[in-house]
Amino acid sequence: MGAKMALAINCSLLDISKFDRKNYFYPDLPKAYQISQYDQPIGKNGYLDIGERRIRINRLHLEEDAAKLVHTQDKKASLVDFNRCSTPLMEIVTEPDFVSPAEAKVFLQELRLIARYLEVSSADMEKGHLRCDANVSVNITKDGKTIQTPISEIKNLNSFRAVEKALEYEGKRLYEDWTSGGESQKRTNKITVGWDETQGVTLLQRGKEEAHDYRYFPEPDLPPVTFTDDERAKLRAEIPELPAQRRSRFIEEYGISTDNARILVDTKETGEFFEKAVSEVGEWLCTLEKCDETLKQKSYKLLASLLIHKIPALLGEQDLILSETKLTAENLAECVALSLLGKVNSTALQTILEETLTHGANPSSVMKEKNLEQIEDTSALETACDTVLGNNPDAVVSYKAGKLTVIMFLVGQVMKDMKGKAQPEKVKDILEKKLSL
């Protein structure tokens, strides 16, 4: 899992990776050392692109997790929760390439998505499956020279919002402390601070050790791990299409917007569901006698819109996730085909979606059983338009006097008389032709 993640973030897998003992005397590991990796980690020298920016990755290494320290409200005692102690942990260390707290947040969100696509971890920050130690310093220009403040390391941030807020706060605090002649002008070492979510402030914890303070030496009980070129190639072949690649492909192949591609890709399951529906919708359009490439392109955009807007709203009403419903990609594709071919209007489509999602019903069957199919008989539509024009002489006079917006009122009246089973665009065309006579 560590090797796959390393390859996914463009790291090189070292030929030989070894484990080390990291010695320290904090109470979060009772044996007073941590099994970690120092000079020969799993992966080195990678990168991850976020938008137009490239964030360099120094290393990816494996280690055992430490216990969780819980500080009491009165600050007089600390409790130690050993339940997660010694579970496997993957640590990714970046270079100092971030220029804003917002950028750090976006990077972490992309990292979480990659971990989920690889099924390495659920990477849920709220459950402690993903944590962040964020380092921050401030560049200050004085007398034509750029001076960097000492670094603060903010420990164990457990939400994207906390990462952004803590970095904003500590960066501002460092700037104000340095410019006012505070302690940051005197010290050269890094400090460790904690983030108090309630107060919205950082709190000093301790000075930070350097590598030599940990007295690293090779872990005698674990052998080194080796990677051959064949093993690297095999691991690469097991890596699925990653989020950034999928986003680009969705935009290029299906003509959907950047924002919609981002939302669809944000969960692996939704992206896969969308692609299955895309593969089905072309067949449905041809089955319903409309093998048209332009219509296919429209179908992709409608599929994306339904998965991003309509379906999440229905799921929210029932407190469900997509995988818990009876909606299949084939049924969603059929719904889209019925809509694009003018068989049903948007109101009817909503009804069909609800039935299909809840009961797994066949969309065409729902359309017929509930009498939702739109009337395509032109003579029937013309008769309805004539009736509405005859019943609304004032609206006709207003339209002919130049108030063209009144046409929508007339369309609404026809739709009402037809119980919503007419195509609004077709009704509008018929009305405009009749009013122009």
ROVOKOL-218514 format. One record per residue: x, y, z of N, C-alpha, C in turn. Coordinates in steps of 0.05 Angstrom, whole numbers, plus 5000, padded with zeros to 4 digits. Layout:
N
XYZXYZXYZ;...
This chain:
437
501749765000500050005000501750255000;503850255016505650485017507050524990;507850304978509250324952507350424930;504850334930502950434911502450734914;502150814939501651104944504051264936;506451164941508951304933508951334902;508251124888508251154858506051344849;503851344862501551514854502251814858;504051874876504852154880507652194868;508252034848510652074831513352054846;513351894868515951844882517451614868;520051614872521651384863521751184886;521350924879521650714899524550644901;525650664925528550594929528950294925;531350234916531949944913531849794939;532849924960532749814987531550015006;529549925020528250095040528449955067;529350105088529749975114528250115136;527849975158526550095182528650175202;527950375218529850485239528350515265;529950535286528850605312529250905318;527151035325527251315332526751335362;528751425376528651415406527651685417;525751675435524951915450523451835475;523052025493522051965520519352095526;517652115505514952215510513151975517;510952025530509251795540507551665519;507651755494505851645474506751375462;509151285469510051015462511450895486;510350695499511350605524514150475523;514950385499517650265497519850465492;519150725491521050945489522450955462;521550815442522550855414520250795395;520450905371518450865350519850725327;518550525316519550395291518650585268;520650685254520150875233522150825210;522351015192524451005170525851275170;528451265166529951515166531251575139;533551455134535051525110534351365085;532851135089532150975066529050915067;527451115062524551065063523550915039;520950865038519750725015520150884989;519351144990519351314966520651584971;521951694950523151954953522652124927;522952384931522952574908520552554889;518252584901515752584884514652864881;512152874871510753134868507853084864;506253284869503353274864502553544853;501253544830500353794818497553864829;497254114837494554214845494054464828;492354434808491954654789494454694773;495354944773497855014758500354984775;499954924800502254914819503254634824;505854594825507054334831508154344860;507254154876508254134904510253894904;512753954911514753734912514353574938;514853314935514553134958517353024965;518253074989520952984997521052685000;519052565014519152285020516452175028;516251915026513951765038515151535053;514651525079515751305095513551185113;514150945122512350795140513350805168;511550805187512350795215509950695231;510350655257508150575275506950825287;504350825290503051055302503651065332;503451305343503751345372501051365386;501051355412498551385427497551675425;495151715433493851985431493952115459;495052355460495152505485492652675487;491252655509488752815514489252995538;489353255533489953445555487353535568;487253535594484853605609484253905606;481753975611480854245608482354435626;483054355650484454535669487454545664;488354395643491254395635493054285657;491954145677493554045699494453755694;493253625675493953345670493653265641;495053055633494752945606494152655608;492252565592491552275592492752155566;493351895567494551755544492751535535;491751555510490051355498491751175480;492250925489494050755474492650585452;490050635448488650455429489750445401;490750665391491850665364494850615363;496050585386498950555388499950305372;501950345356503350135340501750045315;499550185309498250115283499850245260;499750125236501450225214500550515205;502550675200502150955192503951015168;502851165149504351255126504751555128;507151655128507651935130508752045104;507552265095508452395070509552675078;511952735070513252985077513653155052;512553395051512853565028515253755031;516053875009517854095010516354355017;517654575025516254815032515354975008;513554864992512654984967509955124968;508555104990505955234993506255534997;504555684985504755974988502356095003;500355915010498056015025496755775040;495355835062493855625076491855485058;490555635040488455515022489755305005;492155354995493555164978494154904993;494954935019495454695035492954525038;490654655041488154525044487454365018;487754494995487154364970488954124965;491554144972493453924970492553684986;491753735011490853515029488353385018;486553545007484053424996484753244972;486653324956487453154933488852904943;490552934963491952704975489952504986;487852595000485852425010484452274988;483852414966482452294944484052064931;486652114928488451914917488451664935;488651704961488651484980486151314978;483851454973481351314970481151164944;482151284922482151154896483850904897;486050914912487850684914486850474934;484750554950483750394972485850324993;487650524996489750505017488550575044;486750765044485550855069482951005062;481051005081478751185078479551475082;481851515095483051785098480951985109;479351895128477352075141478652225164;479052485160480452645180478952645207;476252655205474652675230474952425247;475652195234475951945249478851885255;480652075249483452035255484951865235;483751805212485051635192487051805175;486752065177488552245163489052485182;491652535188492352755205494452925192;494753165200496753345187498353495208;500953485205502753675220503553885200;502854135205503354345186505554535196;507554575179509754755186509355025173;509955235188509555505177511755695186;512655855168514456085174513556315156;514656555162513856785147516256925136;516257005110518357155098517757455102;519557595115519157885120521458045106;520658245092522658415078523258655095;525858685101526758915117529459015107;529559275101531959405091532959265065;531059185048531659065023532458775025;532458655049533058375052530658215061;530557965052528357785060529257615084;527857625105528557475130526257275135;527057025141525056825147524856785178;522456795188522056745217522656455223;523256385248523456095256520855955250;521055695248518755525240517055445264;514455445260512655325280511455075267;511354855281510054605272507454575288;505254585273502654555286501854255284;501554135307501253835309498353745307;498053505294495653345295493053495288;493153635266490653775256488853555244;486253565251484553345243482153425225;482353665212480353735192481653935173;480553945148481654125128481254415138;479054465150478554735160480554815182;481254625199483154675221485954735209;486654585188489254635175489454925165;487355005150487255275139487255495161;485555455180485255665202487855675219;488955445226491255445243493655565229;494055515203496255635188495855935186;493356025181492856315180493556445206;492656325228493056445254496056445261;497456225258500256205266502056385249;501356395223502956575205502656865214;500256945221499757225230501157265257;501057065275502257095301505357125298;506556955281509456975277510257245266;508657345247509257615235509157835257;506957835272506658035292508758015314;509457765322511457725342514257825333;514957755308517557825298517758135294;515758255282515858545277515758715303;514658595324514558735350516958675368;518958525357521358465372520958235392;519158055386518557835405520557615404;519857385417521757165420522657045394;521057065373521856945347524257075335;524957315344527457445335529857335348;529557195370531757095386532356805381;530356645377530756355374531356275346;532656045343533255935316532055665312;531255535334530155265332527155265326;526155045316523255015311521754965337;519255065339517554995362515154835353;514054685371511654535366509354665380;507154715366504854835378502354665372;500354695389497854555385495754755377;493654655364491454835355488954795373;488155005385485755005402483355095385;481754905376479554965358477455145371;476955115396474955275410475755565411;478255615419479155895422480156005396;480855835377481955925351484756035354;486355905371489155995376490955755377;493555815373495655605376496755625404;497655395416498755395443501455255442;503455375454506155265454506154995469;507454795457507754535469510554475478;512554505459515254445466517154535444;519654535449521654585429521854325412;522654355387522754125369525554015366;525753745368528353615366529253605337;531753575333532853525306533453225303;534153145279534452855274536452725293;538652875299540752745316539752705345;537652855353536652815380535152545383;534252435361532752195362534451945362;537051975358538951745358537951515341;537451565315536551355297538651135295;537750885294539450665285537750455273;538850285255537250085241535649905260;533149855253531449685269532349395266;533349265287534549005285532548775280;530048825286528048605284526548595258;527048785240525548795214527648795191;527448615172529348615150528748845130;530648925114530149135093528249025073;526949215059525049145037526349225011;526349044992527649104966525549124944;526149294924524349314900526049284875;525149094858526449054832524849204811;525949234787524549374765521949224758;521948964759519548804753517448854774;518248864799516248914821515149194818;516749394811515749664807513749674784;514349534762512549524739509849394746;510049184762507549044771505849224788;507149374806505649564824504349784808;505849894788504750104771502250014756;502349764747500049654732497649624749;497949604775495649574794494449844802;495750064795494750334802492450404783;490050464793487850544775488250824764;486350904747486351184738485951364762;487651554765487651734789485851974784;485052114806483152334803483852544782;486252644782487052854763486752754734;487552504729487252394702484352364694;482752274713479852234707478452504702;479152704717478052974713478553074685;481053054677481853144650480452994628;480152734632478852564612475852624610;474552674632471752734632471252994617;472953194621472653454608473053414578;475153264570475753234542473853054527;473152824539471452624525468552704526;467552804548464652844551463853134550;465753324547465053604544463753734568;464153614592462853734615464753944627;463654124644465254344655467354244675;469354414680471354344699470254294727;468354474735467054444762465554184764;464054114743462453864744464253624744;466453634729468353414729469553374757;470153594770471353584797469453444816;466853524815464853414833464453114827;464253034802463852754795466152584804;468552684802470952534809471452524839;470052704854470652734882470052474898;468352304888468252034899468651834876;470151624882470751424861468151294851;466251244869463851104862462151274843;461851534848460251704830461451724803;464051744801465351754775464951504759;465051274773464651014759461750984750;459951074767457051064761456451234736;457651474735457251644712458251514687;460551384688461651254663459951024654;458850874673457150644666454550754652;453550974663451151094651451751204623;454151324620454951424593455051194573;456050964581456250744562453550634555;451550674572448850574567447050764551;447551024555445751224544445651224513;447951174501448051154472446350934461;446350704474444650474466441750544468;441050684490438250754494437250954472;438951144466438151334445437751194418;439551004412439150854387436750664388;436250544412433850374415431350534410;431350784420429050954416429251124391;430851014372430951114344432151404341;434251454356435551714353438551694357;439951554339442851524342444151784332;444251984349445252244340447552324358;449852394346452252464362451852714378;450452914367449853164382448253104407;446252924403444552854426446152704447;448052544438449752394457451252594475;452352804462453853004477452053144498;449553194490447653314508447053124531;446952864525446352664545448452654567;450952694560453152694579452752924600;452053154589451653384607449253354625;447153234614444753184630445252974651;446752764644447552564664449052684687;451052854680452652984700450953164718;449053314706447353494721445553334741;444453114731442752954749444352834772;446752744767448352624788449452834808;449653074799450753284816448553434831;446153464819444053634831441553474839;440153354820437653224826437852984845;439652804838439952554853440852604881;442952774886443652824914441352944931;439653104918437353224932435452994940;434952804922433152584929434452404951;437052364949438452204969438252334996;438552604997438352745022435652725035;433552725019430852695030430452425043;431852215033431451945044433851865062;435752045066438151995082439551735073;440151725046441451495034443951585019;445651395013447851444993447151284968;448351364946447651244920447750944920;449750824932450050534932447850384947;446450534964444250414980441650414966;441450544943438950564928438750344907;436450334893436050134872436450254845;437550494844438050624818440450494805;440150404780442350294765443250494743;445650454734446650634712444950604687;444050364682442350314658439750474661;438450464684435950604688436350904686;438551004697439051294695439451374666;440851214651441251264623438651274608;436851084615434151084602432551334608;432751424633431451674641432351914624;435051924620436152144604435252124575;435151884564434351844537431351924533;429651854552426851934551426552234552;428152364568428052654570429052794544;431352704534432452844511430852794485;429452574484427752514461424952634463;424552784485421952924488419752744496;420352514507418252334516417052424542;418652554559417652654585418852934589;417453094605418553364612420053344639;421153564648422853564672421353474697;418753544699417153474722416753164723;416053064699415652774697418252624702;420452734693423052614697423652584727;422952794742423452784771421852554784;419352524775417652314786418752034780;419652004754420751744746423351684761;425051884765427451844780426951754809;424951874822424251804849423351514850;421651434832420651154831422950954826;424651024807426850844800428850824823;429451044835431351054857430350894881;427750924887426650794911425950504907;424750444884423650174879425050024857;426950144844428350004822426549964798;424450134795422550104774423750164747;422750044726423550104698422450374690;424150554681423250834674421050844654;421250684633419050684612416450584623;416650384641414150274654412950484672;414550634687413450844705412151054688;413351134666412251334648409451254638;409151004631406550904620404550864642;405350754665403550704687402450954699;404051164700403151414712402251614691;402151524666401151694644402751954642;405351924642407152164642408152234614;407652064594408852114568407652364555;409452524544408552784532406952724506;405052904502403352884478404953004454;405252834434406752924410404852984386;402352924390400352974369400053274364;401053364341401153654335398253774333;396453614323393653724320392453764348;393053584367391953624394393253864407;395753914403397154144414395954404402;395554404376394454644362391654704373;390054494378387354534388387454664416;389354564432389654674459390654964458;392455034439393355304436391155494427;389455394409387155554400385255614422;384855424439383055464462384155674481;386755654487388055844506387956124494;388556154468388556414455385756544456;383756364451380956464452380056544480;381156414501380356484528381956714540;384056804526385757014537386257244516;384057374508384357584487386157814496;386157884521387858114531390758044527;391557794533394257714529395057724500;393157644482393757654453394257944444;392558124454392858414447395558514457;396358444482398858534493401258434477;401158184469403258064453403658214426;401358264413401458394386402258684389;401958794413402759074418405759094425;407158864426409958864430410958754457;409058674474409858554500410258254496;412558184485413157914477413357714500;413957814524414257634547411657494555;409457604545406857484552406557204541;408357134521408156874509408556654530;410156704551410656504571408156454588;406556664592404056624606402256434590;402156484564400456314547401456024546;404155994545405255724545404455584571;404555724593403755614619400855524620;399155684607396255604606395855354590;397255334567397055084551398054844567;400354884580401454664596399554574618;398154774630396154714651393854554639;392854634616390654494604391454214595;394054184587394953914578396053754601;395653854626396653714650399653654649;401153844638404053824638405153624618;403453524601404353314583404953414555;405553664552406453784527409353874529;410653894506413354004506413154314504;414154454525413954744525415054874500;417354774490418554904467416754874442;415454634440413754594417411254764419;410154794444407854964448408455254442;410855344450411655614445411855674415;412955474400413155514371410355534358;408555364366405855374355404455634361;404655724386403455984394404556214379;407256224375408456444361407556454332;407256214320406256214292403456314290;401756224309398956314308398656614314;400356714332400157004339401257184317;402957074300404157234278402257264254;400057104254398157114232396457374233;
